[in-house]
Amino acid sequence: MLHDPSHRTPLPVAAEIRLPPADRDILRRLAGEIADIAALPVHREKARLWRKLNDLESERPMVWINEICWHEMNVDEELTLRATHPWAQEQERELRRTLYQWRHLPGDMIVSDFLACPLAIHSTDFGIIEDVDIVSTDPATDIVSRRFHIQIRDEADLEKIRMPVVTHNQQATEFSYQAMCDVYRGILPVQKVGQTHIWFTPWDYLIRWWGLEEAMIDLKERPALVHAAVARMVDAWMIELDQFVAQNLLSLDCNNTRVGSGGYGYVSALPGEPFDPDRVLPHNMWGCSNAQIFADVSPEMHWEFAIQHDLRWLSRWGLVYYGCCEPLDRKIDILRRIPNLRKISASYWNRTERLVEQVGGRWVLSHKPTPAIFAGDAWDPTRARQELRNFLERAGKDCHVELIMKDISTVRYRPQALWEWASIAMEVAEEFAK
């Protein structure tokens, strides 16, 4: 996610990185384990299967898990950090999580044969951060309940939405890159990686500043104000993207990068033409959008106040993913108007039969089984298996499906339940191979 509307991202700091020998040893050992995994031929086969899925020639459903409640996952100290330097701890955290997921809940995960050094990019964001009351049930997690205070009430308040300024601290990037090259030399190569997939979602922001009930009423009572607000948000994202292009800060996402709210972006159509590997442009990449808060808004209003505005953004990308939690089974007609649409979210809230009947093999269905299955007093693997089978039986042979378990707020400190779900999902996916 490029932005987090809950806070302003601090500027990256350029500072030379000097690690204690013990920290260096920890990172090299973990990277060595990653290198052994990355060399396995299974990753080439998984990449082929993901590409076939996104090419609408799927051989079986694909499985992936993300948005994991990592604070509940630590078993036998596998995720316990042992490095002392803050930079080393960030590296260690990612290495340990990759190893953990590979060991326990890989699904169709692909482990890269290089380590990514993110460019030290900063955006000033959109001028407003949420003003919110927070209630938490577990101090170990950042998943909380929020009550938002209204900050946009009239046209004058739209001026609070500012146009972002993007900068790249090249010195900070170089310090991190040189430190990674030094630590991982002889184990894995290091590649500088810019901004890959961008989570574009104007309504996820507006609802935090506008208020849920107020925004829904204003769709009817003050439509001109709503249109002006959405248009200003799209302007902000477009101006930001123009700066990414001008500063050459984009990187490809047609690989094991998550696109939209779904799985990997492997696809034959991207990067497409024209393509310069030294200067990635939006038409070489995936775009996305959603309007989660429009779950119960009519198709006509969904088009008028969301997708119609989004088209300015979506038309810039090579392929498009649409949706997240909102049910889309009643809105297929408006989705057909999105250029280069390739994947849509099939959340738990859809009417599966209606969705399948209208979509068929036109797009990939990114199915999101409910993570609530982990939140009960008892874990029920039989129910988990049956829910997956129910969806895939309805989808039939014509649909192209990915099974994405995400938004996992809790497993009730039973990580083994998520491990077992991953195994079950893979077994069911193989049952429904074409």
WOPE-V526925 format. One record per run of one state. SS is the DSSP state (H for helix, E for strand, C for the rest). FROM is the first residue (numbers start at 0). TO is the last residue. If there is no record, write none. Layout:
BEGIN
ss=SS from=FROM to=TO
ss=SS from=FROM to=TO
END
This chain:
BEGIN
ss=C from=0 to=19
ss=H from=20 to=37
ss=C from=38 to=40
ss=H from=41 to=53
ss=C from=54 to=60
ss=E from=61 to=64
ss=C from=65 to=68
ss=H from=69 to=71
ss=C from=72 to=84
ss=H from=85 to=103
ss=C from=104 to=112
ss=E from=113 to=117
ss=C from=118 to=119
ss=E from=120 to=122
ss=C from=123 to=130
ss=E from=131 to=134
ss=C from=135 to=143
ss=E from=144 to=147
ss=C from=148 to=153
ss=H from=154 to=159
ss=C from=160 to=164
ss=E from=165 to=167
ss=C from=168 to=168
ss=H from=169 to=183
ss=C from=184 to=187
ss=E from=188 to=192
ss=C from=193 to=193
ss=E from=194 to=194
ss=C from=195 to=200
ss=H from=201 to=209
ss=C from=210 to=210
ss=H from=211 to=220
ss=C from=221 to=221
ss=H from=222 to=245
ss=C from=246 to=248
ss=E from=249 to=249
ss=C from=250 to=256
ss=E from=257 to=257
ss=C from=258 to=262
ss=E from=263 to=263
ss=C from=264 to=274
ss=E from=275 to=275
ss=C from=276 to=277
ss=E from=278 to=278
ss=C from=279 to=280
ss=H from=281 to=283
ss=C from=284 to=284
ss=E from=285 to=288
ss=C from=289 to=290
ss=H from=291 to=293
ss=C from=294 to=297
ss=H from=298 to=313
ss=C from=314 to=317
ss=E from=318 to=321
ss=C from=322 to=330
ss=H from=331 to=334
ss=C from=335 to=339
ss=E from=340 to=345
ss=C from=346 to=350
ss=H from=351 to=358
ss=C from=359 to=362
ss=E from=363 to=366
ss=C from=367 to=369
ss=H from=370 to=373
ss=C from=374 to=379
ss=H from=380 to=394
ss=C from=395 to=398
ss=E from=399 to=404
ss=C from=405 to=413
ss=H from=414 to=430
ss=C from=431 to=433
END
